[in-house]
Amino acid sequence: MDEQITIQCEEGTLVNVGPRNKLSSVTYGGGDAGGGNVTVTYSYSGFNVLSVAHPEDPSIPAPPG
């Protein structure tokens, strides 16, 4: 199933890697009995799509109003 992947940072940067990404693997590690942190990694395969934008970028026209 295709997944849209976008990441928006608190300061406004928006990263978009497109609408056609497929989950290819999941890895799980850590989480020992001593309270260690768990790490889960999701890997996706997709197409050559990447856009990065920021609302304060002067090359992007301001919205009307």
C-alpha positions as CSV (number, residue, x, y, z in Angstrom):
1,M,0.0,0.0,0.0
2,D,1.4,3.4,-0.9
3,E,2.0,5.9,1.9
4,Q,2.4,9.7,1.8
5,I,5.4,10.8,3.9
6,T,5.7,14.4,5.1
7,I,7.6,15.8,8.1
8,Q,6.9,19.2,9.5
9,C,9.4,20.6,12.0
10,E,8.3,23.0,14.8
11,E,10.1,25.9,13.2
12,G,8.1,25.5,10.0
13,T,10.3,23.4,7.6
14,L,8.2,21.0,5.6
15,V,9.9,17.9,4.0
16,N,7.8,15.9,1.5
17,V,9.1,12.7,0.0
18,G,6.0,12.0,-2.1
19,P,2.8,9.9,-2.1
20,R,4.2,6.6,-3.4
21,N,6.3,5.0,-0.6
22,K,6.0,1.4,0.5
23,L,7.1,0.0,3.8
24,S,10.0,-2.4,3.1
25,S,11.2,-3.4,6.6
26,V,10.9,-2.8,10.3
27,T,13.7,-3.4,12.8
28,Y,13.4,-3.5,16.6
29,G,16.3,-3.3,19.0
30,G,17.2,-2.5,22.6
31,G,14.8,-2.5,25.5
32,D,16.8,-4.5,28.0
33,A,15.6,-5.5,31.4
34,G,17.6,-2.6,33.0
35,G,15.3,0.0,31.4
36,G,17.2,0.6,28.2
37,N,15.6,2.5,25.4
38,V,13.9,0.7,22.5
39,T,14.6,1.7,18.9
40,V,12.2,1.0,16.1
41,T,13.2,1.8,12.5
42,Y,10.8,1.8,9.6
43,S,12.4,1.6,6.1
44,Y,10.4,2.7,3.1
45,S,11.2,2.5,-0.6
46,G,9.9,5.2,-2.9
47,F,10.5,7.2,-6.0
48,N,12.8,10.2,-6.7
49,V,10.5,12.8,-5.1
50,L,11.8,15.3,-2.5
51,S,10.6,18.8,-1.7
52,V,11.7,21.0,1.2
53,A,10.0,24.3,2.0
54,H,9.9,26.8,4.7
55,P,7.2,29.5,5.2
56,E,9.8,32.2,5.5
57,D,11.5,31.3,2.2
58,P,11.6,34.5,0.2
59,S,11.3,32.5,-3.1
60,I,7.8,31.3,-2.1
61,P,5.0,33.8,-2.8
62,A,3.0,34.9,0.3
63,P,-0.6,33.7,0.4
64,P,-3.2,36.4,-0.5
65,G,-4.8,38.4,2.2
